[in-house]
Amino acid sequence: MTPVTSGPVAVIGLGTMGSGLAARLLDQGVRVRVWNRTPERAEPLARAGAFVAPHPAAAVEGTSAVICAVADGAALGAVMRGPDGVLAAGPYPGVVMCVGTVAPDEVIQIAGDVSSVLDVGMLGNADHARDGELRLFVGGDERAFNAARPILRMLGKEIAHLGALGSGMRMKLCLNLLMGIEVQALAEATELATACGLDRQLVLKTVANSGFASPVMAFKSRRLASGRYDEPDFRLRLMAKDLMLASKQAAAVGLSLPLATTAAETHVRATEQGLGDQDCVAVTRALAPKPENDT
């Protein structure tokens, strides 16, 4: 398989991360073709020089690599196997990188016998994507990984090939499991301290500067201190999805993970309360005590 060193790259799905990846490639001088279900999301990239395609099959025409940055397995199946999907006209000649977090088994099922599909677990936020500072954990055929390496190096500061297809998603689910539990633990500690009469801002400052705080806790403590959960770094509904996927993976291999189960339930409840499109730290609002007159 020829390394991806020239030719356009398609980016399918222009959410927070997909848009950042496309912008990074454009900044690196790569010709980029994009598609998004909502065409308006492509307008800033079009002004920056990207070609906007009417559907995924058109986006991949003449490209050497495809980055699928969609939110779940259903969306990935549609853009890959649907009537206007990447594989609608037959095998794709380049490398397909699935970077949205989906169930590992779904990636394997959707890829089928296409050996050029990689699953890429991304660690980082939109700023990291735009700046090429992501950490990328890749599963799939080693030849496909080596072919994709030039593009991966543009996008990430750390790249690791973990093994067979599905490995990248498994690593990402483990990492997001840690993040979800850490953020919920931070929110719970803050709500407890506040309910007991401690100053909320002082509590968050103390936690952020303590030896107990991970970089995630220190970062998210600033979100909690501000009380602003709009313009999310990572949407709460996506965290809920990933925690549910992690819990299902645990059940599939016979593991009982009480913290994962509880965190998943709390995040799902917060999503049902209408907090899904806020930053994941808004899970704190699902923990706050109800007013005494609330029935």
MARBA-92320 format. One record per residue (C-alpha): residue number from 1; residue in one letter; z, y, x. Coordinates in nm, 4 decimals, decimal comma. Layout:
<recs>
+-----+---+----------+----------+----------+
:   k : r :       c3 :       c2 :       c1 :
+-----+---+----------+----------+----------+
: NUM : A :        Z :        Y :        X :
...
+-----+---+----------+----------+----------+
</recs>
This chain:
<recs>
+-----+---+----------+----------+----------+
:   k : r :       c3 :       c2 :       c1 :
+-----+---+----------+----------+----------+
:   1 : M :   0,0000 :   0,0000 :   0,0000 :
:   2 : T :  -0,1089 :   0,3343 :   0,1456 :
:   3 : P :   0,1673 :   0,5927 :   0,2080 :
:   4 : V :   0,1627 :   0,8865 :  -0,0332 :
:   5 : T :   0,0679 :   1,1634 :   0,2073 :
:   6 : S :  -0,2046 :   1,3459 :   0,0192 :
:   7 : G :  -0,3374 :   1,3900 :  -0,3294 :
:   8 : P :  -0,1708 :   1,5327 :  -0,6369 :
:   9 : V :   0,1610 :   1,4064 :  -0,7720 :
:  10 : A :   0,2317 :   1,3836 :  -1,1441 :
:  11 : V :   0,5714 :   1,4788 :  -1,2851 :
:  12 : I :   0,6295 :   1,3520 :  -1,6374 :
:  13 : G :   0,9276 :   1,4985 :  -1,8179 :
:  14 : L :   1,0313 :   1,8547 :  -1,7450 :
:  15 : G :   1,3975 :   1,8680 :  -1,8274 :
:  16 : T :   1,6448 :   2,0203 :  -1,5867 :
:  17 : M :   1,5805 :   1,7682 :  -1,3097 :
:  18 : G :   1,2098 :   1,7113 :  -1,3702 :
:  19 : S :   1,1378 :   2,0827 :  -1,3549 :
:  20 : G :   1,3377 :   2,1101 :  -1,0331 :
:  21 : L :   1,1475 :   1,8221 :  -0,8738 :
:  22 : A :   0,8102 :   1,9686 :  -0,9721 :
:  23 : A :   0,9073 :   2,3110 :  -0,8373 :
:  24 : R :   1,0179 :   2,1550 :  -0,5095 :
:  25 : L :   0,6876 :   1,9735 :  -0,4656 :
:  26 : L :   0,4928 :   2,2920 :  -0,5387 :
:  27 : D :   0,7005 :   2,4765 :  -0,2786 :
:  28 : Q :   0,6102 :   2,2032 :  -0,0285 :
:  29 : G :   0,2398 :   2,2597 :  -0,0872 :
:  30 : V :   0,1849 :   1,9508 :  -0,3012 :
:  31 : R :  -0,0648 :   1,9718 :  -0,5862 :
:  32 : V :   0,1292 :   1,8921 :  -0,9020 :
:  33 : R :   0,0162 :   1,7775 :  -1,2457 :
:  34 : V :   0,2782 :   1,7878 :  -1,5221 :
:  35 : W :   0,3349 :   1,6755 :  -1,8774 :
:  36 : N :   0,6229 :   1,7371 :  -2,1151 :
:  37 : R :   0,6702 :   1,6468 :  -2,4782 :
:  38 : T :   0,7462 :   2,0142 :  -2,5471 :
:  39 : P :   0,4589 :   2,2021 :  -2,3769 :
:  40 : E :   0,6545 :   2,5286 :  -2,3485 :
:  41 : R :   0,8728 :   2,3749 :  -2,0788 :
:  42 : A :   0,5664 :   2,3539 :  -1,8543 :
:  43 : E :   0,4818 :   2,7250 :  -1,8660 :
:  44 : P :   0,6863 :   2,8368 :  -1,5597 :
:  45 : L :   0,5350 :   2,5560 :  -1,3536 :
:  46 : A :   0,1855 :   2,6430 :  -1,4742 :
:  47 : R :   0,2389 :   2,9988 :  -1,3529 :
:  48 : A :   0,3475 :   2,8519 :  -1,0167 :
:  49 : G :   0,0240 :   2,6546 :  -0,9889 :
:  50 : A :   0,0830 :   2,3221 :  -1,1647 :
:  51 : F :  -0,1847 :   2,1688 :  -1,3863 :
:  52 : V :  -0,0521 :   2,1015 :  -1,7367 :
:  53 : A :  -0,1915 :   1,7836 :  -1,8903 :
:  54 : P :  -0,2135 :   1,7038 :  -2,2631 :
:  55 : H :  -0,0573 :   1,3575 :  -2,2256 :
:  56 : P :   0,0827 :   1,1291 :  -1,9518 :
:  57 : A :  -0,2431 :   0,9394 :  -1,8965 :
:  58 : A :  -0,4209 :   1,2676 :  -1,8243 :
:  59 : A :  -0,1383 :   1,3832 :  -1,5987 :
:  60 : V :  -0,1789 :   1,0857 :  -1,3654 :
:  61 : E :  -0,5570 :   1,1130 :  -1,3263 :
:  62 : G :  -0,6439 :   1,1338 :  -0,9561 :
:  63 : T :  -0,2810 :   1,1241 :  -0,8428 :
:  64 : S :  -0,1216 :   0,9120 :  -0,5714 :
:  65 : A :   0,2294 :   0,9114 :  -0,7169 :
:  66 : V :   0,4033 :   0,9623 :  -1,0503 :
:  67 : I :   0,7601 :   1,0794 :  -1,1070 :
:  68 : C :   0,8901 :   0,9897 :  -1,4545 :
:  69 : A :   1,1923 :   1,2091 :  -1,5274 :
:  70 : V :   1,2656 :   1,1177 :  -1,8892 :
:  71 : A :   1,6069 :   1,0746 :  -2,0436 :
:  72 : D :   1,6245 :   0,7173 :  -2,1713 :
:  73 : G :   1,4586 :   0,3785 :  -2,1927 :
:  74 : A :   1,2708 :   0,4520 :  -2,5144 :
:  75 : A :   1,1126 :   0,7619 :  -2,3623 :
:  76 : L :   1,0296 :   0,5762 :  -2,0401 :
:  77 : G :   0,8648 :   0,2952 :  -2,2345 :
:  78 : A :   0,6571 :   0,5458 :  -2,4303 :
:  79 : V :   0,5299 :   0,7401 :  -2,1282 :
:  80 : M :   0,4584 :   0,4196 :  -1,9360 :
:  81 : R :   0,3271 :   0,1789 :  -2,1989 :
:  82 : G :   0,2380 :   0,4015 :  -2,4948 :
:  83 : P :  -0,1205 :   0,4722 :  -2,6122 :
:  84 : D :  -0,1494 :   0,7712 :  -2,3758 :
:  85 : G :   0,0890 :   0,6324 :  -2,1160 :
:  86 : V :   0,0655 :   0,5963 :  -1,7410 :
:  87 : L :  -0,0466 :   0,2330 :  -1,7719 :
:  88 : A :  -0,2640 :   0,2789 :  -2,0823 :
:  89 : A :  -0,5882 :   0,2403 :  -1,8873 :
:  90 : G :  -0,4649 :  -0,0495 :  -1,6738 :
:  91 : P :  -0,2683 :  -0,0769 :  -1,3489 :
:  92 : Y :  -0,1839 :   0,2532 :  -1,1822 :
:  93 : P :  -0,3126 :   0,2602 :  -0,8219 :
:  94 : G :  -0,0262 :   0,4683 :  -0,6779 :
:  95 : V :   0,3535 :   0,4559 :  -0,6821 :
:  96 : V :   0,5553 :   0,5152 :  -0,9989 :
:  97 : M :   0,9054 :   0,6536 :  -0,9467 :
:  98 : C :   1,1387 :   0,6321 :  -1,2471 :
:  99 : V :   1,4125 :   0,8865 :  -1,1823 :
: 100 : G :   1,5764 :   0,9289 :  -1,5241 :
: 101 : T :   1,8875 :   0,7163 :  -1,5694 :
: 102 : V :   1,8104 :   0,4159 :  -1,7894 :
: 103 : A :   1,9435 :   0,0613 :  -1,8144 :
: 104 : P :   1,8357 :  -0,1410 :  -1,5093 :
: 105 : D :   1,7047 :  -0,4217 :  -1,7290 :
: 106 : E :   1,4879 :  -0,1739 :  -1,9204 :
: 107 : V :   1,3227 :  -0,0545 :  -1,5995 :
: 108 : I :   1,2465 :  -0,4127 :  -1,5055 :
: 109 : Q :   1,1105 :  -0,4929 :  -1,8512 :
: 110 : I :   0,8933 :  -0,1809 :  -1,8692 :
: 111 : A :   0,7546 :  -0,2351 :  -1,5193 :
: 112 : G :   0,6549 :  -0,5906 :  -1,5998 :
: 113 : D :   0,4286 :  -0,7257 :  -1,3272 :
: 114 : V :   0,3521 :  -0,3805 :  -1,1806 :
: 115 : S :   0,4951 :  -0,4036 :  -0,8282 :
: 116 : S :   0,4437 :  -0,0353 :  -0,7487 :
: 117 : V :   0,7269 :   0,0794 :  -0,9792 :
: 118 : L :   1,0453 :   0,2108 :  -0,8157 :
: 119 : D :   1,3696 :   0,3063 :  -0,9864 :
: 120 : V :   1,5335 :   0,6037 :  -0,8183 :
: 121 : G :   1,8942 :   0,6966 :  -0,8867 :
: 122 : M :   1,9335 :   1,0675 :  -0,8133 :
: 123 : L :   2,2652 :   1,2178 :  -0,7073 :
: 124 : G :   2,2721 :   1,5954 :  -0,7401 :
: 125 : N :   2,1988 :   1,8798 :  -0,9786 :
: 126 : A :   1,9018 :   2,1047 :  -1,0534 :
: 127 : D :   1,9686 :   2,3262 :  -0,7505 :
: 128 : H :   1,9679 :   2,0197 :  -0,5269 :
: 129 : A :   1,6379 :   1,9099 :  -0,6821 :
: 130 : R :   1,4740 :   2,2476 :  -0,6188 :
: 131 : D :   1,6046 :   2,2615 :  -0,2625 :
: 132 : G :   1,5262 :   1,9031 :  -0,1587 :
: 133 : E :   1,8981 :   1,8238 :  -0,1228 :
: 134 : L :   1,9259 :   1,5216 :  -0,3501 :
: 135 : R :   2,0653 :   1,1843 :  -0,2514 :
: 136 : L :   1,8191 :   0,9170 :  -0,3632 :
: 137 : F :   1,9011 :   0,5492 :  -0,4167 :
: 138 : V :   1,5905 :   0,3384 :  -0,4624 :
: 139 : G :   1,5183 :  -0,0070 :  -0,6004 :
: 140 : G :   1,1872 :  -0,1905 :  -0,5926 :
: 141 : D :   0,9260 :  -0,3484 :  -0,3718 :
: 142 : E :   0,9684 :  -0,2485 :  -0,0063 :
: 143 : R :   0,5983 :  -0,1725 :   0,0320 :
: 144 : A :   0,6130 :   0,0665 :  -0,2619 :
: 145 : F :   0,9245 :   0,2271 :  -0,1165 :
: 146 : N :   0,7542 :   0,2816 :   0,2197 :
: 147 : A :   0,4499 :   0,4269 :   0,0455 :
: 148 : A :   0,6685 :   0,6691 :  -0,1501 :
: 149 : R :   0,8813 :   0,7697 :   0,1463 :
: 150 : P :   0,6869 :   1,0929 :   0,2278 :
: 151 : I :   0,7480 :   1,2243 :  -0,1247 :
: 152 : L :   1,1083 :   1,1046 :  -0,1293 :
: 153 : R :   1,1731 :   1,2889 :   0,1974 :
: 154 : M :   1,0562 :   1,6125 :   0,0369 :
: 155 : L :   1,3028 :   1,5645 :  -0,2470 :
: 156 : G :   1,6128 :   1,4227 :  -0,0810 :
: 157 : K :   1,8334 :   1,4665 :   0,2226 :
: 158 : E :   1,9516 :   1,1057 :   0,1975 :
: 159 : I :   1,7270 :   0,8153 :   0,0991 :
: 160 : A :   1,8406 :   0,4543 :   0,0740 :
: 161 : H :   1,6462 :   0,1462 :  -0,0327 :
: 162 : L :   1,9007 :  -0,0792 :  -0,2025 :
: 163 : G :   1,6917 :  -0,3830 :  -0,2892 :
: 164 : A :   1,5003 :  -0,5154 :  -0,5879 :
: 165 : L :   1,3890 :  -0,3133 :  -0,8881 :
: 166 : G :   1,6917 :  -0,2064 :  -1,0918 :
: 167 : S :   1,9118 :  -0,1488 :  -0,7871 :
: 168 : G :   1,8664 :   0,2282 :  -0,7940 :
: 169 : M :   1,9781 :   0,2494 :  -1,1573 :
: 170 : R :   2,2753 :   0,0223 :  -1,0930 :
: 171 : M :   2,3954 :   0,2498 :  -0,8141 :
: 172 : K :   2,3424 :   0,5610 :  -1,0283 :
: 173 : L :   2,5440 :   0,4123 :  -1,3147 :
: 174 : C :   2,8295 :   0,3327 :  -1,0758 :
: 175 : L :   2,8245 :   0,6882 :  -0,9418 :
: 176 : N :   2,8119 :   0,8437 :  -1,2885 :
: 177 : L :   3,0947 :   0,6155 :  -1,3957 :
: 178 : L :   3,3075 :   0,7689 :  -1,1211 :
: 179 : M :   3,2002 :   1,1200 :  -1,2178 :
: 180 : G :   3,2693 :   1,0676 :  -1,5872 :
: 181 : I :   3,6173 :   0,9289 :  -1,5208 :
: 182 : E :   3,6996 :   1,2046 :  -1,2700 :
: 183 : V :   3,5911 :   1,4831 :  -1,5038 :
: 184 : Q :   3,7822 :   1,3314 :  -1,7944 :
: 185 : A :   4,0917 :   1,2897 :  -1,5753 :
: 186 : L :   4,0660 :   1,6562 :  -1,4753 :
: 187 : A :   4,0301 :   1,7590 :  -1,8393 :
: 188 : E :   4,3254 :   1,5436 :  -1,9472 :
: 189 : A :   4,5534 :   1,6782 :  -1,6742 :
: 190 : T :   4,4562 :   2,0346 :  -1,7635 :
: 191 : E :   4,5129 :   1,9874 :  -2,1357 :
: 192 : L :   4,8503 :   1,8225 :  -2,0727 :
: 193 : A :   4,9635 :   2,1003 :  -1,8405 :
: 194 : T :   4,8503 :   2,3691 :  -2,0840 :
: 195 : A :   5,0177 :   2,1998 :  -2,3808 :
: 196 : C :   5,3407 :   2,1840 :  -2,1792 :
: 197 : G :   5,3346 :   2,5585 :  -2,1206 :
: 198 : L :   5,1838 :   2,5872 :  -1,7716 :
: 199 : D :   4,9317 :   2,8587 :  -1,6938 :
: 200 : R :   4,5864 :   2,7049 :  -1,7307 :
: 201 : Q :   4,4226 :   2,9087 :  -1,4550 :
: 202 : L :   4,7022 :   2,8351 :  -1,2095 :
: 203 : V :   4,6857 :   2,4636 :  -1,2916 :
: 204 : L :   4,3113 :   2,4485 :  -1,2291 :
: 205 : K :   4,3413 :   2,6441 :  -0,9045 :
: 206 : T :   4,6173 :   2,4116 :  -0,7885 :
: 207 : V :   4,4193 :   2,0979 :  -0,8749 :
: 208 : A :   4,1032 :   2,2304 :  -0,7066 :
: 209 : N :   4,2914 :   2,3012 :  -0,3824 :
: 210 : S :   4,4932 :   1,9811 :  -0,3811 :
: 211 : G :   4,4361 :   1,6608 :  -0,1892 :
: 212 : F :   4,3738 :   1,4869 :  -0,5200 :
: 213 : A :   4,0584 :   1,6851 :  -0,5971 :
: 214 : S :   3,7192 :   1,5367 :  -0,5223 :
: 215 : P :   3,4260 :   1,7753 :  -0,4705 :
: 216 : V :   3,3321 :   1,7061 :  -0,8337 :
: 217 : M :   3,6791 :   1,8038 :  -0,9565 :
: 218 : A :   3,6833 :   2,1190 :  -0,7465 :
: 219 : F :   3,3395 :   2,2164 :  -0,8795 :
: 220 : K :   3,4151 :   2,1339 :  -1,2420 :
: 221 : S :   3,7533 :   2,3059 :  -1,2312 :
: 222 : R :   3,5635 :   2,6352 :  -1,2096 :
: 223 : R :   3,3781 :   2,5440 :  -1,5283 :
: 224 : L :   3,7057 :   2,4678 :  -1,7028 :
: 225 : A :   3,8598 :   2,7902 :  -1,5770 :
: 226 : S :   3,5708 :   2,9971 :  -1,7128 :
: 227 : G :   3,5673 :   2,8205 :  -2,0503 :
: 228 : R :   3,1860 :   2,8454 :  -2,0496 :
: 229 : Y :   3,0069 :   2,5172 :  -2,0934 :
: 230 : D :   2,6571 :   2,6434 :  -2,1727 :
: 231 : E :   2,3726 :   2,6251 :  -1,9184 :
: 232 : P :   2,4951 :   2,2769 :  -1,8245 :
: 233 : D :   2,4706 :   2,1179 :  -1,4830 :
: 234 : F :   2,4780 :   1,7808 :  -1,6580 :
: 235 : R :   2,4760 :   1,7486 :  -2,0354 :
: 236 : L :   2,7663 :   1,5762 :  -2,2008 :
: 237 : R :   2,5391 :   1,3551 :  -2,4136 :
: 238 : L :   2,3720 :   1,2238 :  -2,0982 :
: 239 : M :   2,7103 :   1,1440 :  -1,9485 :
: 240 : A :   2,8031 :   0,9625 :  -2,2694 :
: 241 : K :   2,4787 :   0,7626 :  -2,2465 :
: 242 : D :   2,5398 :   0,6690 :  -1,8824 :
: 243 : L :   2,9005 :   0,5676 :  -1,9445 :
: 244 : M :   2,7873 :   0,3471 :  -2,2315 :
: 245 : L :   2,5224 :   0,1900 :  -2,0073 :
: 246 : A :   2,7821 :   0,1280 :  -1,7355 :
: 247 : S :   3,0143 :  -0,0363 :  -1,9895 :
: 248 : K :   2,7322 :  -0,2606 :  -2,1117 :
: 249 : Q :   2,6461 :  -0,3573 :  -1,7543 :
: 250 : A :   3,0103 :  -0,4508 :  -1,6969 :
: 251 : A :   3,0182 :  -0,6625 :  -2,0121 :
: 252 : A :   2,6954 :  -0,8354 :  -1,9089 :
: 253 : V :   2,8519 :  -0,9563 :  -1,5838 :
: 254 : G :   3,1867 :  -1,0461 :  -1,7396 :
: 255 : L :   3,3899 :  -0,7500 :  -1,6167 :
: 256 : S :   3,6545 :  -0,5633 :  -1,8132 :
: 257 : L :   3,6592 :  -0,1958 :  -1,7138 :
: 258 : P :   3,9232 :  -0,0190 :  -1,9279 :
: 259 : L :   3,8672 :   0,3257 :  -1,7752 :
: 260 : A :   3,4920 :   0,3030 :  -1,8269 :
: 261 : T :   3,5374 :   0,1934 :  -2,1879 :
: 262 : T :   3,7837 :   0,4706 :  -2,2673 :
: 263 : A :   3,5741 :   0,7393 :  -2,0979 :
: 264 : A :   3,2635 :   0,6224 :  -2,2841 :
: 265 : E :   3,4479 :   0,6368 :  -2,6181 :
: 266 : T :   3,5793 :   0,9883 :  -2,5482 :
: 267 : H :   3,2360 :   1,1189 :  -2,4478 :
: 268 : V :   3,0699 :   0,9626 :  -2,7514 :
: 269 : R :   3,3329 :   1,1246 :  -2,9733 :
: 270 : A :   3,2724 :   1,4609 :  -2,8050 :
: 271 : T :   2,8983 :   1,4218 :  -2,8643 :
: 272 : E :   2,9634 :   1,3480 :  -3,2313 :
: 273 : Q :   3,1634 :   1,6717 :  -3,2443 :
: 274 : G :   2,8503 :   1,8652 :  -3,1487 :
: 275 : L :   2,9240 :   1,9102 :  -2,7792 :
: 276 : G :   2,6376 :   1,6967 :  -2,6496 :
: 277 : D :   2,4206 :   1,9763 :  -2,5135 :
: 278 : Q :   2,7073 :   2,1494 :  -2,3339 :
: 279 : D :   2,8129 :   2,0715 :  -1,9793 :
: 280 : C :   2,9930 :   1,7383 :  -1,9482 :
: 281 : V :   3,3211 :   1,9153 :  -1,8726 :
: 282 : A :   3,3227 :   2,0201 :  -2,2401 :
: 283 : V :   3,4778 :   1,6768 :  -2,2978 :
: 284 : T :   3,8018 :   1,8734 :  -2,2719 :
: 285 : R :   3,7378 :   1,9991 :  -2,6264 :
: 286 : A :   3,7618 :   1,6430 :  -2,7558 :
: 287 : L :   4,1111 :   1,6188 :  -2,6023 :
: 288 : A :   4,2691 :   1,9411 :  -2,7240 :
: 289 : P :   4,5417 :   1,8965 :  -2,9875 :
: 290 : K :   4,4441 :   1,9688 :  -3,3440 :
: 291 : P :   4,6128 :   2,2619 :  -3,5236 :
: 292 : E :   4,9154 :   2,1556 :  -3,7264 :
: 293 : N :   4,7451 :   2,2513 :  -4,0555 :
: 294 : D :   4,4305 :   2,0522 :  -3,9675 :
: 295 : T :   4,3929 :   1,7650 :  -4,2109 :
+-----+---+----------+----------+----------+
</recs>
